[in-house]
Amino acid sequence: MKRHALAALAAGAVLVAACAQQPAATEPPATPMPAATSERCGDPTQLSDQLFFYTWVEYIDPEIKDQFETECGVTIVEDNFDSNETLLAKIQAGGANYDVIVPSDYMVSIMIDEGILEPLDFSVITNIDGYGAGFTHQYFDPEQAYTVPYFFGTSGLAVDTNLIAAPVDSWSMVFEPSPEVCGKISMLDDERETIGAALMWLGYPINDTDPAHLEEAKNVLIQQAPCVLTYDSQTNDDLIIQGETVIGHMWTGDAILAGLPDYGGREGIAYLIMREGTTIWQDNLAIPVGAPNKYTAMVFINFLSDPEIAAQNAEYVGYGSPNEAAYEFIDPEILADEGIYPAAETFERLQWIEDVGDALELYDLTWTEFKASIGQ
């Protein structure tokens, strides 16, 4: 998930003016929206002028938004959220009429159960066939009726190998840190991810709901806290690039890009998947119930699922594409990077964050008590 700072929500308004008189002949005619010029645009007569997209920050190549407008005559208005919980709260409140949203795996389950996702029409979203079997019909949408895969990744550790010469693929680096590392660690400001990391370090599953195990995980985090510079899901990549931290618990794409100078990163930052267990997640494209531009939303989802567009988007964002039809268009060096596209044996130790039902209240309480204990 591209989970950076919560961007200021874009304010968009469509101004409609009516005039009783015809404009004078000397007045220039209004500039019409460009007409659809591509077969990727579906039925042009059903397209809206605008589409409202609610997603994570920096989670789409801006050139793709421009391309969709050029080809299909539809302007993308983008707003951003910083967590799945923020997304859910906004949709539940009915405070905005979004057309396409990007919930993560476990949040899809919750939204389906609450009846706030529209079933998709796969006569419009025909590119669904390009997605790999490992990314479709997952536990959160077993019938593949409500979502289309967007990006996938893991949540491991970014390590500055300029200062840590021999990193190990173990959570011990952050839960039993050396004196040189203490005070230079960042952890995700995300209760399921960070409690989950402690659970996996203890040998428990990431979705454990045993109160005693969650209490153990909380105590691990409390003991670790003096060595943690910050709990940050927003600028943790910047911190390791700038040298303020040497280890960062972060999502794949942030970590990968942090190690690429051409993308503003710095050489020597490596990404590791932990042997005790690491989160795997998948973000998905969906349409909320009541979306004002449902047909245009499905055309846009199909557009993003076009193999060449999906490849371009994946190379920009830095996360793995679940669209296997796109792989022929992705740089082979990127496909060979196991931090982005893990090997089959690595997948065996990856764990999905799932909806834990009523036990979510226990996670909330554990996180609240932990934050209170460290004065946050």
C-alpha positions in Angstrom: 0.0 0.0 0.0 1.2 3.5 -0.8 0.7 4.8 2.7 2.3 8.2 2.9 1.1 11.5 4.4 -2.6 12.2 4.3 -2.9 14.6 1.4 -5.2 17.6 1.6 -8.4 16.4 0.0 -8.8 17.9 -3.4 -11.8 20.2 -3.7 -13.5 19.8 -7.0 -16.6 21.5 -8.3 -18.4 21.5 -11.6 -19.8 24.9 -12.4 -22.9 24.9 -14.6 -24.1 28.1 -16.1 -27.3 28.6 -18.0 -27.9 31.5 -20.3 -31.2 32.5 -21.9 -29.7 34.2 -24.8 -27.4 32.8 -27.5 -23.8 34.1 -27.3 -23.0 36.9 -29.7 -21.3 35.9 -32.9 -18.1 37.6 -31.8 -17.7 35.5 -28.7 -15.4 32.4 -29.0 -17.2 29.1 -28.7 -16.7 27.1 -25.5 -14.0 24.5 -25.7 -15.7 21.0 -25.5 -14.2 18.1 -23.6 -12.2 15.8 -25.9 -14.1 13.0 -27.3 -13.1 9.4 -26.7 -10.5 8.3 -29.2 -9.5 4.8 -28.0 -11.1 1.4 -27.9 -10.0 1.3 -24.3 -12.8 3.8 -23.5 -15.8 1.5 -23.8 -19.0 3.2 -25.0 -18.3 6.9 -25.3 -21.9 7.8 -25.0 -22.0 6.4 -21.4 -18.9 8.2 -20.2 -19.1 11.0 -17.7 -16.9 14.2 -17.9 -15.2 13.5 -14.5 -14.4 10.5 -12.4 -13.7 10.8 -8.6 -10.8 8.5 -7.5 -10.0 7.9 -3.8 -6.7 6.3 -3.3 -3.4 6.2 -1.4 -0.9 9.0 -2.0 1.4 8.7 -5.1 -0.4 5.5 -6.1 -0.9 6.2 -9.8 1.4 7.5 -12.5 0.1 11.1 -13.3 0.8 10.5 -16.9 -1.8 7.7 -16.9 -4.4 10.1 -15.6 -3.5 12.5 -18.4 -3.6 9.7 -20.9 -7.1 8.6 -19.8 -8.3 12.2 -20.2 -6.7 12.4 -23.7 -8.1 9.1 -24.9 -11.5 9.0 -23.2 -12.3 12.7 -22.5 -12.7 12.1 -18.7 -10.9 14.1 -16.1 -9.7 12.2 -13.0 -10.3 14.1 -9.7 -8.1 12.4 -7.1 -8.4 12.5 -3.3 -6.1 10.6 -0.9 -6.4 8.7 2.3 -3.8 7.5 4.8 -5.3 4.2 6.0 -8.0 1.7 5.3 -9.8 2.8 8.3 -9.9 6.4 7.0 -11.3 5.1 3.7 -14.0 3.0 5.5 -15.0 5.9 7.7 -15.4 8.3 4.7 -17.5 5.8 2.7 -19.6 4.9 5.7 -20.3 8.6 6.4 -21.4 9.2 2.9 -19.4 12.4 2.9 -18.2 12.1 -0.7 -19.4 10.4 -3.8 -16.4 8.5 -5.1 -16.4 6.4 -8.2 -13.3 4.2 -7.7 -11.7 3.4 -4.4 -8.6 1.3 -3.4 -9.2 -0.9 -0.4 -6.7 -3.4 0.8 -7.5 -7.1 1.2 -9.0 -7.3 4.7 -10.9 -4.1 4.2 -12.6 -5.6 1.1 -14.0 -8.3 3.4 -15.4 -5.7 5.7 -16.9 -3.6 2.9 -18.5 -6.6 1.3 -20.1 -7.6 4.6 -21.4 -4.1 5.1 -22.9 -4.0 1.6 -21.0 -0.9 0.5 -19.3 -2.3 -2.7 -21.0 -2.5 -6.1 -20.8 -5.8 -8.0 -18.7 -5.3 -11.1 -19.7 -6.0 -14.7 -16.9 -8.1 -16.4 -18.4 -7.5 -19.8 -16.9 -4.0 -19.4 -13.8 -5.0 -17.3 -12.6 -7.5 -19.8 -8.9 -7.3 -18.8 -9.6 -9.3 -15.7 -8.3 -12.3 -17.5 -4.7 -11.0 -17.4 -4.5 -11.4 -13.6 -2.6 -14.3 -12.0 -4.5 -17.0 -10.2 -2.6 -16.2 -7.0 -4.2 -12.7 -6.9 -7.8 -13.5 -7.8 -10.5 -15.4 -5.9 -8.7 -14.6 -2.6 -10.2 -15.0 0.8 -11.5 -11.4 0.8 -13.4 -11.7 -2.5 -13.7 -15.4 -3.2 -16.1 -15.0 -6.1 -14.1 -12.2 -7.6 -17.3 -10.2 -7.9 -16.5 -6.8 -6.3 -12.8 -6.1 -7.0 -10.0 -6.1 -9.5 -6.4 -6.5 -8.2 -4.3 -3.3 -8.3 -0.9 -3.8 -6.6 0.6 -6.2 -4.1 3.6 -6.1 -1.8 5.0 -7.0 1.5 5.9 -5.2 4.8 9.5 -5.9 5.8 12.5 -3.9 6.7 14.5 -1.4 4.8 18.1 -1.4 6.0 20.9 1.0 5.3 23.7 -1.3 4.5 26.2 1.6 4.4 26.0 1.4 8.2 24.8 -2.1 8.8 27.3 -4.3 7.0 25.7 -7.7 7.7 21.9 -7.4 8.0 19.9 -10.5 8.8 16.4 -11.4 7.6 14.9 -11.4 11.1 12.7 -9.2 13.2 15.5 -9.5 15.8 17.1 -6.4 14.1 14.3 -4.2 15.5 13.1 -6.2 18.5 16.6 -7.0 19.8 18.5 -4.1 18.3 22.2 -3.5 18.8 23.3 -0.3 20.6 24.4 1.2 17.3 20.9 0.8 15.9 18.9 1.8 19.0 17.3 5.2 18.4 17.5 4.9 14.7 14.5 2.6 14.0 11.2 3.6 12.5 8.1 1.4 12.8 4.9 1.6 10.8 2.2 3.7 12.6 -0.4 0.9 11.8 -1.8 -1.3 14.5 -2.3 -4.4 12.4 1.1 -4.2 10.8 3.2 -3.3 13.9 1.3 -5.6 16.4 1.5 -8.2 13.6 5.3 -7.8 13.4 5.6 -8.4 17.1 3.2 -11.4 16.9 5.3 -13.0 14.1 8.5 -12.3 16.0 7.0 -14.2 19.0 6.1 -17.1 16.6 2.3 -16.4 16.5 0.2 -15.9 13.4 -0.4 -12.3 12.3 -4.2 -12.7 12.8 -3.9 -14.1 16.3 -6.8 -13.2 18.5 -5.7 -14.8 21.8 -5.7 -12.0 24.4 -2.7 -13.4 26.1 -0.7 -13.4 22.9 -1.7 -9.8 22.1 -0.6 -8.8 25.6 2.8 -10.4 24.9 3.0 -8.5 21.6 2.1 -5.2 23.4 4.9 -5.8 25.9 7.4 -6.5 23.1 6.5 -3.2 21.6 6.8 -1.4 24.9 10.2 -2.8 25.5 11.3 -1.9 22.0 9.9 1.7 22.1 13.0 3.4 23.6 15.0 2.4 20.5 12.3 3.6 18.1 12.8 7.1 16.7 9.2 7.3 15.3 6.1 5.4 14.4 5.6 6.6 10.8 3.7 5.4 7.8 4.1 8.7 6.0 7.7 9.8 5.7 9.6 6.7 6.9 11.3 6.3 3.5 12.5 9.9 3.7 14.0 9.3 7.2 16.2 6.4 6.0 17.2 8.3 2.8 18.2 11.3 5.0 20.1 9.1 7.4 18.0 9.8 10.4 17.1 6.1 10.7 19.1 3.0 9.6 16.2 0.5 9.7 12.7 1.2 8.7 9.6 -1.1 8.9 7.9 -0.2 5.7 6.0 -1.3 2.6 7.8 -2.7 -0.3 7.5 0.2 -2.8 8.7 2.8 -0.3 11.7 0.6 0.6 12.6 -0.2 -3.0 12.4 3.4 -4.2 14.4 4.6 -1.1 17.3 2.6 -2.6 17.1 4.0 -6.1 19.0 7.3 -6.6 17.2 7.9 -9.9 14.0 8.2 -7.9 15.3 10.4 -5.1 16.7 7.5 -3.0 20.2 6.6 -1.9 22.4 3.7 -2.8 22.9 1.0 -0.1 19.3 0.8 1.2 18.2 -2.9 0.9 14.8 -4.4 1.5 14.5 -7.7 3.5 11.6 -10.1 3.9 11.7 -11.6 7.4 12.1 -15.3 7.8 9.8 -15.5 10.9 6.9 -14.2 8.7 6.2 -11.0 6.8 2.9 -9.4 5.8 1.7 -9.8 2.2 -1.0 -7.4 1.1 -3.0 -6.6 -2.0 -4.7 -3.4 -2.9 -7.7 -3.6 -5.1 -9.9 -1.4 -7.3 -13.5 -1.3 -6.3 -16.7 0.9 -6.8 -18.6 2.0 -3.7 -22.4 1.7 -3.7 -23.9 4.9 -4.9 -21.0 5.9 -7.2 -22.3 8.6 -9.5 -20.3 7.5 -12.5 -20.4 3.7 -12.3 -20.0 2.9 -16.0 -17.0 5.3 -16.3 -15.6 3.8 -13.2 -15.6 0.3 -14.7 -14.0 1.7 -17.9 -11.3 3.3 -15.8 -10.6 0.1 -13.9 -10.4 -1.8 -17.2 -8.0 1.0 -18.5 -5.7 0.5 -15.5 -5.8 -3.2 -16.2 -4.6 -2.9 -19.7 -1.2 -4.8 -19.8 0.8 -1.9 -21.1 -0.9 0.6 -18.8 -0.5 -1.7 -15.8 3.2 -2.1 -16.6 3.8 1.6 -16.8 1.9 2.2 -13.5 3.9 -0.6 -11.7 7.2 0.8 -12.8 6.2 4.3 -11.6 4.7 3.3 -8.2 7.4 0.7 -7.3 5.1 -2.1 -6.2 4.4 -5.6 -7.7 1.8 -5.9 -10.3 -0.6 -8.8 -10.0 -1.3 -8.4 -13.7 0.7 -11.2 -15.3 -0.2 -10.1 -18.8 1.8 -6.9 -18.0 5.0 -8.7 -17.3 6.2 -8.7 -20.9 6.2 -4.9 -20.7 8.0 -4.6 -17.3 11.8 -4.2 -17.2 13.3 -7.7 -16.6 15.5 -6.4 -13.9 12.5 -5.3 -11.9 10.8 -8.6 -12.4 14.0 -10.3 -11.1 14.0 -8.3 -7.9 12.7 -10.7 -5.3 11.9 -7.8 -3.0 9.1 -6.8 -5.4 8.3 -10.2 -7.0 9.1 -12.8 -4.3 10.2 -16.3 -5.3 7.7 -19.2 -4.8 9.4 -20.4 -1.6 9.3 -16.9 -0.2 5.5 -16.7 -0.7 5.2 -19.7 1.7 6.2 -17.5 4.7 4.1 -14.5 3.8 0.9 -13.9 5.8 -2.3 -12.0 4.9 -3.8 -9.6 7.3 -7.4 -10.8 7.6 -10.6 -9.3 9.1 -10.6 -10.5 12.7 -14.2 -9.6 13.3 -15.1 -8.6 16.8 -11.5 -9.1 17.9 -10.6 -5.9 16.1 -11.7 -4.2 19.3 -9.0 -6.1 21.1 -6.4 -4.9 18.6 -7.7 -1.3 19.0 -7.4 -1.6 22.8 -3.9 -3.2 22.6 -2.7 -0.4 20.3 -4.3 2.3 22.4 -2.7 1.0 25.6 0.7 0.7 23.9 0.6 4.2 22.5 -0.5 5.5 26.0 2.4 3.7 27.6 4.9 5.6 25.5 3.1 8.9 25.8 1.6 9.1 22.3 
